[in-house]
Amino acid sequence: HHDQVWGDKGDAFLSSTTLPLPYLAIELTSLVLNALFTLANMALAIKVEINKVFSDDTQFVLEINYVLGFCIFLATLLAHISYHFLLNPRLESRYVATEVDIKTLENDKLMKLWGDQINAAYGTKYIGAWDGHGALSLMKAMKKAMTGGPDSPIPFTRGVVLRIDTKCEKSEMDMKKKQKSGQEDDAKLEPDKMEEGEGGSLAAVIFITVSERFDLASYVTGCCGSVLSSMFGASSCIPILTLRWGVVGFQWPFHGGIFLTRKSDKPIDDMSQVQRALVHWNRVSKTPCNVLMAPCYITQLDSYSFECSHFLNLEVGPSVIVDLRRYHGMEYKTFQRVALKKGNRRNHIGYFEKKGGTYTVSRQFQDFDAKHHEVHASLCGQTAQQRVGRGEARLICPVTPGIVKSLQDNHMKEFRRVFGIRVNGEAAGAAMLFEFPKSSLMTSDMQGLQHEIARPAHAYFAMLALTVELCLKERIDFLDFGPTTLDPKLDVGGRLIPTRTGYYTHSVVLRSFIKGGLDRFRQLNQEVEDRLKNEKKTEPTWAWAQPYVEIDFQHLTPALKKLYNVQPKLIPFPNPDAEDGKNSAKNNKNKKSKRSKKNKQKSPGKGGNPGKKTKKQLNKERAKQRRKNKKAAEKAATALADAKEALQKNPEDEKLQMAHEKALKTWEAANALVKADQEHSSNPSQRASRAPSATPSISVGAQKIDELNRKKGIARASSGDRKIGSDKGYISEGNKLLSIPGSSHTPVPSSPAEQQNLVASIEDRKSLPIDHSLGGTQPVPARSSICIDISTASTGDRSQQQRLVPTKKKEQAEPSDQAQTDAVQAQDEDDAQI
């Protein structure tokens, strides 16, 4: 795998390796023991020489002993130093790095030139690409907020901007001497000279976030950690348990900070040369970083050049990106139906609004709160404390009012927005939306929540869903949520993008500890990844299961294409709600065909009625509902007893009186349901008694049949003397009874008495009011007459009554005994749901 993807690294591989921690522990322990043993022997030999206690032979043996011990100690020390030099070779680079001051970043003409070069180098459409102008604007805002020292808006944090140029005639030694002598004007090129290209052509721009006091004591839990942090931590007077930690990139958003400004024929080699220049700058710097950390996605060049440029190439937890390129033009509900599995299609936005939640998305930060920078920092601080309480690592760059204020004042408006939420008028959460228009990318970072208010309203889930909805409306391709809290972000359509991080440190011990710590960190997210890999059912339209395509990579090699199963091009998914052209007709045709197939299917119940449940299923549902009603009644009785007891202690309290009345009503309603269930189970003939009869009283199930017949079979009024009086295929003309041509029904009754009764029924039906909701011409049938043969005929043979029921279509036939039984079953289902 390494040979195929990264190629032959030769001697450079030594710079990206580490020694096992057990071996280092044994080596250092033996070194310390040898030193102590040698010192003890030396002291004993000197004492014997002075006191003349032992013989000359014994004294000679002691001298030989401490000499041998000293030799062993020296050999062990030399071995350790040799390992140190072997694992830190000096790798030459054709580039040189120089620091850029804030005045250069305020040169708008130069920043526009650099931004155009970044965009033109490798494009802006691969995963992880940033708009060059947005990146430079963010560098300026962060550098102004990170000035270093305790008085910085972010204490003990410094922002560094480097430019990487091809080496010029000036030697590196001259540059180093001028930097040490304080000649800043020669060490740093002026803005106008940079624009002219003096000092070599520009190859890259790099941003580094330097934490001057990275607290190691914070990783020690319990009282011991608190004591160590107060005595030797970042805020103590003797900060010996701290490191200078440099992130080659940004903490907010968490992204790599190397931006190439020109394209090379050998992209991986060119990136490795840039990284080597970065490492060399750190070595000769006045205040070098103990550790350099460079995060990146697997789609970026950085991850394939770490081994050739002093960095350990380690895999860390994945990041979550919502890829919306295939879902352009969809509404959020449609996106949920197409891109998410059924269990993730919850209406978090509706629930949030129901609980009194409101949200604000604006480029003016004051639209959310007049003191937005203080409120936002306070919310982020609460979230950070909660993460530390769960055992997660502290942030390298915490959110303070100063950094929020700097982003508000110095970052261009078109590249940032504030997203704030309130619950019942109180600030419950906030986030910063960073935008990169030319990359069609949005990131959601600096998220803070007041969990006591936000959790009951599902505010966090609503924030994620609302951000996805915003990106769908604005047709944004990528929404980057970052590498934390994976599950909620996957539920709204995110996909996992593997992340790699390069670590550079001169210390062999630190290198081993970093690798061991990342292995444990990697296991935290392994469960989520394994669950997705083992998903039994995967639809091709689900967002988290989308494959990589060729444009997703900054530089695609054949080995990478095979490794990640990269597809040739992007194929958008059709919008199921589209109403235009052939797609709409095709969708309607498919819907009709599916509906016809569904109507042809028969249920396994008796009689084969489509869409009906079996008797066994109905009985099972009724039994389940009875158990629920019984539990609810028991719970209501307990609540009533508690309320009554509280009211007896304080009978004048109005709140307790209202609570008692509410509990009483709840108990009465629950008890009524239990009583009804008992009567239903103890009376088997109750089902038969609920069937439609000839009496004016009618069951709810029969009313539903009546309504269905009205919607399907009522004929419309026609012109002339022929007046429609029935929906069953008959019309009356004066005192005569005629049939409707083309209708399917039994012959007109031959008996004059039967015809007279039928005509009277039709005339009664003609006088009913018109139901305008059904087109304005359909009469509303009487509640007491479902069928002509039941509601109008009181005597005669049953078969003769059934022959009076004409049928216009098979679907509109008057309900038979089986249909009436099915209607009762449907009513039972409705009662169970209620």
N, C-alpha and C positions, 0 to 999 in steps of 0.2 A: 504493500500500500504506500509506504513512504517513498520507495524507489519510483513508483509510477507517478505519484502526484508531485512530489517536491524534487525529484531528480537526485543526482549524485552531489552531495554537499562537501565531500572531502574533509579537509581539516576544519572547516567551519562548523562541522557537526559538534566538535568538542565544546564550542561556546554555547551550545543549546542543550547540554546534558547536565545531569546532576548525580550526586552520589547518594546511595541509600542512607536513610537516617540511622538504622542500626549500625552500619559500618562507621559512620561519622561519630556516633556515640562511643563505640569501642575505641576508635582512634584517639579521640580527645580524652577519654578516661585514662587510657594507657599513657598518654602524654603527661597528664597531671600526676599520675601515680609515679611515673619515672622521675619526674622533677622532685617530688617529695622524698622518694627513696634516695636519690642522689644527695639531696641536701642533708638528710639524716645521717648517711654514711660519712659525708664530709665533716659534719659536726662531731661525730663520734671519733673519727680519726684525729682531728685536731685536739680533742680532749685527751685521748690516749697519749699523744705526743707531748702534751704539756705535763700530765701527771705521771708519766712513766709507769702506769699500772700494769700493763701487759708486757709480754716479751717482745723482742724485736720481730720475731716471725709473725706474731699476731698483729702487730702494728702494720707490717708489710701487707698482710692479707686485707686489712681494712682499707689501706690506700688503694690497692688494686681494685677492690670492690666499688669504691666510690668513683674511681676512674672509669670502670666499665659501665656503671650506672649513668654517668655523664655522657658517655659515648652513645648509649642506647637512647637517652633523651634527645641528644642532638640528631641522631638518625631519624627518630620519629618526627621531630620538628621539621627536618629537611624534607621528609616525605610529604608532610602536610603542605608545606610551601610549594613543593613541586606540583601537587595536585591543583593548588590554587592557580599557578601560572599556566598549567596545561588547560584548565577549564576556562581561562580568560585570555585567549590569544588576541593579539592586535590584528584586526581585520581592516585592511586599507579600503578607502572609499574615494571615488572620483569627485565627490561633492564635499562642500564645506558648509557648515551651519553658522549663521550669525543672528543675533537677537535683534528684534525690531521693537522700537519704542512706540509710545502711544501717539506721537505726532505723525508718524507714518500712517497709522491706521485711520487718522482723521483726514488724510489726503484723499478726497472723494474721487479725483481723477485716477489716481493710482489704484484705489480699491476697485473701481469699475474695470480697469484693465486686468487686474488679477482675477476678479470674479469671472470675466469672460474666458480667461485662459483655463480656469478650473472646469468650467462647464464644457469647453471644447475638447478637453483632454480625453476623457473616457465616457463622455455623455452623462446624462442625469437620470437614466431610466432603470438602472440596475438596482437591486435591493441593497439599501444602505447608502445610496447616492444622495448628496446634499447639493442644493443650489449654492453655487460659489458666492454669490452676493449675500445670501442669507447667512452663510458660514462666516464670512468676514465681518458682517455686522454683529454677529453674536460674539466673535472674538473681541471686538472693541468693547462691547458692553461688559463682558466678563473680566477683561483686563482692568477696566476702571473700578470694578467691584472687588478685585483681588490685588491689593497693593502690597500685601505682606506685612508682617508684624502684628502686634496686639491691637493697633488702632485701625486696622483694615476693616471695611464693611463685613468681610468674613475673616475673623481673626486668624492670624498665622496661616494665611492662604495667599498664594501669589500666582498670577497668570502670566505665562511666558509665550510670546509669539516668535517663531523662528522662520527665517527664510533659508532655503537650501539652494545653493548656486554651484555651478561647475567651478572647479578650482581655477584660480587665475594665477598670474605670475608671482604674486606675493606668496611667500611660503607660509605654511602653518606656524612655523616657529616665530616669524615676525608678528603674525596675528596674536599668538599667545603672549609675546613680550609686550605688545601694546595693550592688551587687556590687563595684564598684571601691573603695568605702569600707570594705568588709569586713563590712557588716551582713548576715551570713549568715542571721540569723533572719528578716529581712524578705524576703530574696531567695529563700529556700526556705520553702515553706509547711509548717506543722506537720502531723503526721499527723492530729490530730483535726480541724483545719481542712480538710484534704483530704477527709476523710470527709464533712464537712458541705457540701462543694462550694464553699468560699470560693475566690475567684480565678477563677471560671468553671468550667463543666462539663467533665469529663474527656473528651477526644477520642481519645487514643492513649497508649500506653506504649512507650518505645523503649529498647533496650539497645545500647550502643556499646562495642566492644573497641578500646582505644587503645594502639597500640604507640608508645611514646615515642621509641624509637630503631630505626626501620626501616632496616636496613643496606643501602645501595645498593652498597657495595663487594663484597658477597657475590655479586652478579651478574657480576662480572668474574672470568673463569676464569684458571687458571694461577698462576704465581708473582707476577705483577703484582697479581692480585686479593688474594692473601694479604698482600702488603706494604701495599696500600691499606687492607685491613681492619684490620691491626694498628696502622697509623698514624692513620687517620681513620675507622675503623668504629665499630660500636656499643659495643665494649668498650674503645675507646681513650680517651686523655685529651682528645683534640681531635676530637670526633665531628662533623666538618663534612660527612661523606658520609652523613648520616642524615636521615630525615624523620619527622615525627609523622604516623603513618598510622592512620586510624580506620576500623574495619569496623562498619558499621551492622548489627549482628547478632552471631552467635557463630562462633568458629572451630571449637568442638566442641559440638554438631554444626554443620556449615557451613550456616547458615540466616540469613535476613533477620531483623532485630530490630524491625520496626515492627508493633505489634499495635493495631488499631483497636478502640475500645470502644463504638462506636455506629454504626448503619447510616445512610447518607445517601441521599437521592434522586439525588444525582450522585456516585457513588462515586469516579470517577477524579479529579474536581475536588477532592473532599474529601481524597484521598490526596496530591494535589499541594500542597494547603495545609499539610498536616502536614509534608511534606518541605521546604517553604520555611521553615517555623518551625525545623526542624532546622538548615538552612543558616545562618539568621540567628543562632541560638544559637552556632554555631561561629565566626561572624565576631566576635561581641562577647565571646567567651570569653577568659580570661586566657592560656590556652595553646591556641590554635586548632590544629586539625589541618591539615597541608599538603594532605592528600588524604582525602576521605571515600569509602568504597566500600560500596555497598549491593547485595548479591546477592539474587536472587529467581528463582522459577520463572515461566514464561510464564503459568501459571494464576493468579498473584497480581496484585493491583492495582498493586503497586509498579512493574512493568515497563511499564505504560501511562501513567504520570504523570511519568516522569523528565524528559522534554523540557520540561515546563511548570514545572520547579522546579530549575533550575540544573545538573542532572545530565546527563552524557553517557550515552546509552543504548546500551550495547555488548553484543553477543552473545559469550558465552564458551563454554567446553566444556560439553556436556550432563552432567547428573547421572543416576545409575542408580537407579530405583525398581522394586521387584518388586510388581506389582499383583496381589494375591491375592483380590480380591473375587469373581471368577468361579470360584474353585476351592475355596470353602469346603467342608469335609467330606471332602476327599480325603487319602489317605495320600501321603507324599512320593514313593513309587515310582509311584503313579498320576499324581501331578502331573508327574513327569518324562515319563511316557508321553504325557500329553495336551498339556502346555504347552511341551515342549522338542523340538527336532528330534533325530533319531536320533543324530547325532554327539555330542550333549551329554548323553547319558543314562548317563554313567559313574558307577560306584559308588565315589565318592571316600571316602564314609564307611566303607565296608567295607575299602577299602585302608588307610585311616588306622588303623583298629582292628587290622588284621592286622599293621601295623608297630609295634604297641605303643602306639598313641595313645589317650589318654583326655581327656575334657573335663569342665568344671565350669561350670554356669550357676547363679548364686546371687545373692541380694540381700545376703548377708553376704560381704564381700570377703575375709575371712580364710579362707573355705572353699577358695579357690584357693591362697593363699599367706599365711603369717603376716606377711610384709613385702610385702604386695601393692603398696602405692603405690610402693615402690622398684623392685620387679621389673617392674611395668607401665611405669614411666617409662623403665627401661633398655631394654626391648623396643621401645618407641616410638622411642627415640633411635637404635637400630640401623637401624630402617626409614627414619627421616628421613635419616640419613647415606647410605643406599643411594640414595635418591631424588635427593639433591644430587649424588651421583656420576654419576647418569644425566643430569645437566644440568637437572633440575627446580628450581623456585624453592623457597627456604626457607620454612618455616612462619612466619606472622605471630605465632602464639601457640604455642610448643613445649610438649610434654607434660613436666611436671616432677612430682616427688613431691608438691609442694605442691598442685597443682591436683587430683591424684587424691585426696589426703587431704581436701581441701575438699569434693569431690563426695561422698566417703564420709560426712563428718560433717554437711554442711549441706543436701545435696539429699535430698528426701524419698525413702524407700525404695521407694514404689510407682512411682517414676518412673525408677529406674535398676537395672541388674543388671550383674554382671561375667561375662564369658565368657572362661575360661582353658582352654588346652590344654597337655597334657604328652605327651612322647614318651619312653617308657621311664623315666618318673618325673621327667624334667627339663623345666622350664618352656620351652615352645617358642613360645608366642604368647598374646596377650591382647587383648581388645577391651572397650569400654564400650557396653552396650546402653541407650540412652535410650528411655523409653516414655512415650507420651501416650495414656492409656486412652480418653478421650472422643473423640479423633481416630482411634482404632484404628490407631495408627502406632507403629512401632519403627524406630530408627535404630541403625546399627552404626558406631561411631566410635572414635577413639583406638586404632587397630589397630597392634599391634607384633608383630614376628616375629624369632626367632633363626633366620636362614635356613639356617645349617649343619645345624641339627637338624630344622627344619620342612620343608625342601624334599624330602628323600628320602621322607618320609611323606605328601606332598601335604597338609600341614597347612592351608595357606591355603585350598585348594579345599574341604577338609572343613569349615573354619570357615564358609564361605559356605553350603554345603549344609545344615549343622546349624542355622544361623540361619533359613533358609527352612523347614526342617522344624519348628522351634519355633513359627514364626508360623502355619503351617498347623494345628498342634495347638491353638493358642490362638485360632484364627479371627481373626487380625489382618488388616486390610485392606491396609496398605501397609508395606513394608520399604524404608527409605531407606539405600542403600549409599554415597551421596556421589559426587563427580565424578572420582575417580581410578581407575586400572587398570580400564578399561571391559570388556575382553574376558572375564576370568574371571567378572565379575558378570553379564554378559549370558548366559553359558553356564548359569547356575543359574536363569534366568527373568526377569532384569531387562529393563526397557524404558528407552529414552532419553527423558528429559524435558529439552527445551531450557531453558537458563538464561541470564538476562540480568543485567547488573550496571550499576548507575548509579555514575558517578565524578564527584565534584565537586572541583575545585581552582581556586584563584584565579589560578594561573600558566598563561599561555597556552602556554608551552614544555612544562611538565609535562603539560598536557592532550594535546598532540600526541604526546609520547613514550609516554604510556599507551595511546593508540589504536593506535600502531604496534606496541607490544609485545603487545597483545592480539590483533592480527591474526596475528602469528606463533604465539602460543599456540593460537589457534583452529585452525591447520593441523595441530596434533598429533593432534587427535581426528577430523579430517575423513575420514581413511582408514576408520575404523570405521563412521562414519555412511554413507559411500558404499557400503561393503560390504553393509550392511543394506538400503539402498535398492535395490541391484541384485540382491538375492536372487531367484533364479529361481523357487524353489518356496516358497510361504508358505501354511501351514495357518491357518484362521481361529481355531484354538484356541491357537496359539503365543503365549506371553506377551509377547514383544517386539513383536509386530505388533498389539496390541490398540488399537482406536480410542479417541479421547476421547469422553466423554459429558458431558452438560450439568452434572452435579453436580461435575465435576472442576474447574470454574472458580469463583473467588471472585466474579467478576462477568462475565457472558457477554453480549457485544454481537453483533448480527447479522454484523458484519464478522469478528469472531473465529470465529463459528460456521462461516462460509464458508471462512475461511482454513485452519482446522485440521480441516475436515470432521467436525464434532462430531455424534455420534449422540444421539438423544433420551434413551435410558435404558440402564441396565445389564442385560445378559442373561447370567445365570450359565450355565455349561456343565454338562451332566448328568454325574453321577459314573458312570463305566463299571463301578465295582465295587459299585454300590448293589444290594441284595438285597431291596428292599421294593416291594410294590405292583405297579402296571402296568409300571413302568420295567423291573423285573427280568424279567417275562414277555416284554416287548417285546425286551429285549436278548437273552434266550435264544432267542427266535424268529429274531432276526436272525443270531445265531451259527449256528443250525441251517441256515438258508437258505444262509449263506455256505459252511458246511461241505459241504452237498450240492452246491452249484455247483462247489466245488473238487474234489470227488470225481468229478464228471462230466467235468471237464477231462482231456484226454489229453496226455501229454508227446509231444514231437516224435520220440521214439525209436522204434525198430522195434518193432512189435507194439502200440503205443499204450498201454502200461501206465501208469496214472496215477502221478505222483510220481517216476518213474524218470528218471535222466539218460541221455543218449545215450552211445554208445561213444566218440565223439570227445571229449566232455566228460570222461569217466572217464580216457581216455588222457592228456589234458592235465593233469588233476590229479595223476595218477601221475608224469608227467614233472617236474612242479613239485616234488613231494615228494622225488623222487630227487635233484634239484639241491640241495634244502635239506639232505638227509641227507649228501650229499657235502661241502657246505660245513661242516656241523657236524663231520664226521669230520676234515677238514683243520684246523679250529680246535682240536679235541680233541688232535690229534697235536702241534700246536705247543705247546699248554699242557703236554702230557706231556713234551716235550723240555725245556721251561723248568724244569719241576718236577724232572726228573731231573738237570739241570745244577746246580740249586741244592742238591739233596740230595748230590751228589758233593762240593761244596765244604764242606758242613757235615753229615756223615752222622749225627751224634748228635742233631740237632735234631728233637724229636718233632713239632712243627708242620709241618716240611718233609716228614717221613715221611707224616703224615696227608694232606698236600696231594698228595704223589706217588701214594698209594694212590687217592685220589679221582680224580685225573686219569687214572690207569690204568683205573679202572672206567668212567669216561666215554668214554674212547677205545675200550674193548672194546665198549661198547653201541653207539656210533656206527658202529664198523667192522662190527658184526653187521648193522646196518640196511643199510649199503652193500652188503654181500655178498648179503643177501637180495634187494635190488633187482637186482643183477646176475644172480642165478640166475633171477629172475622174467622179466627181459627176454630172457635167452638161451634160455628154454624156453617156446615158444609153446603147447605142449600142457599147460602147468601148469594153466591155467584149467579145462580139461576134466577133469583128474585130481582137481580139488577138488569135482566134482559129487557129490551124495549117491549112495551105492551100496548094495548089498544086504548088505554086510559090517557088522559091529557098529560099526566106526569111522565117525564122522560129522563133517562139517565144521562150523565155527562158523556158517556161513550156514544150514545145515540145522537146527542147533539153534535158530536164531531162528525158522525156519518152524515147527518143532515147538512152540516156546513160543507162537507166534501162534495155532496151531491149538488149543492147550489153552485159551487165553483166549477164543476165539471159538466153538468148536464142540463142546466136551465137554458131553455131556448130563448131566442130574442124575439121581440115583437115584430110582426110583419104587417104590411099594408093590406088594405081591402077589408072585406067582411070577416075574413078568417082571423080569429083572435086566439093567441096562444094562451092556454090556461094551465098547462102541465109541462113538466120537464121529463116526461116518460115516453114521449113519442106520439101523443094524442093531441089533436086540436079540436075545438068545437066551432061549428058554424050554425048559429041559431040554436035549435034544440037537437041538432044532429051531431054525431060523434064520428070524426074522420081520423085517419092515420096520417102521420107525416111521411111523405115519400122518401125512400132511402133509409128509413129507420128499421132497426131489427127489433121486433116485438111479437107478442102473441096476437092472434086475430082479435078484432073488435068484438066485444061480447054480443051475442045474438039475442039475448033476453032483453026486452024493452025495459024491465025494471032495473036490471044491472046497468044498462046504458044510461038510464035516467040518474041513477046514483053516481055514476062516474062523471056525467056532465055537471051535476050539482057540485061535485068535488072540484072540478076544474073551474067552474064559475066562482067558487069561494076563493080559489087560489089567485084568480085574476084580480080580485079586489084587494090583494095584499099591497103594502107600500113598496116602492121601488128602492132597491139597494144601490145607491149611486157609487159605492165602492167597487161594484162589479160591472161597471160600464153604464149605469144609468137606466138600463132597460130590463133588468132581471128582477123579478119579484122575490121578496123574502119569504121563504116558506114558513108556515106556522110551526111553532114549537111542538104542537100536539100531533103533527102528522109527519112521520118520517117516510112512510110508504103508503101508497093509496090503499093497498089491500089490508093494512093493519089499522090505519087511523080512520078509515071511512066505512069499512065493511064490518058489521057487528054480528051478522049471521051468515050461515052457509057453510059449505064444505071448505076445509083448509086448502085443498088442492085447487078448488075453484077460485079461492081468493088469490092464490099465487098466480093463476092464469090471468088475473086482471093486471099483473105487473108487467108492462111492456118494457123492453130494453132498447135504448138507442144505440149503445155500444156495449161491448162486453165489460169494459172497465166501469161503465155507468150503470150496471145492473143493480136492481134493488137488493139490499143486503139479505142474504139467506141466513139460515140458522148458524152456519159456520162463520159467516162474516160478522154476525152479531156477537158470536162468542169471541172472535178475534178483537172486536171493538172493546169488549169487556176486558180482555187481556191488556189492550193498550191503555185502558183507563187504570188498571191495576199498576201498570208501569209508571204512569204519571203520578198516581198516589204515592208510590214508593219514593219517587224522586222528590216529591214535595215533603 
